[in-house]
Amino acid sequence: MPAEEEPVAVYDAAGSVVGVAPRGVVYRDGLWHGATGVLVRSTDGDRVYLHRRSPDKLIFPGMYDCWAGGVIGPGETPAAGAARELAEELGVDGVTPMPHEPFAYVGSGLRYHVFTYEVRWDGPLRHQPEEIVWGGWVTLDELRACLAEPRRWPFVPDGRMGIERWLAARDAGLTD
């Protein structure tokens, strides 16, 4: 099925599921929907997996991100969507994503609730070629350096927002 036809759970502004629409309609009309983001960290917590999106993606093609994730399907919980996307995009299976703070993203003609998670993983990673064209481990300092150079490292806007929120919470001692 073409990505534009994939059914997506439609949300309201408050974060409740209210229906279903094709992904293309959701994006075209700026409908509220849900998406997941899973931060993959090494088991020691010192590194984050950074990747570059395929140039064929419907939104934010070719940009960098440190969250594996995507839209939530009809009848799917955010946690189930996070686990599914993690397995699809990076081949990480058999771990339970731990929830972090959700947030609303509004920008680039899109509106969605981002449900963030984290996993610790040192096992093999397998990119889904339609989704990811490059990936590698970076330290938190290297990640901050990438974020500081947006021309060289253009991040997806929601991923940038999410990781900046996560880093601020970490710096404030609210997460490890």
HUFENTA-V837380 format. One record per helix or strand of 3 or more residues. SS is the DSSP state (~ for helix, > for strand). FROM is the first residue (numbers start at 1). LEN is the number of residues. Records with the same first field share a line. If there is no record, write none. Layout:
SS=FROM-LEN ; FROM-LEN
This chain:
~=3-3 ; 23-7 ; 78-13 ; 140-8 ; 157-15
>=7-5 ; 17-6 ; 32-10 ; 47-7 ; 103-5 ; 110-11 ; 132-8
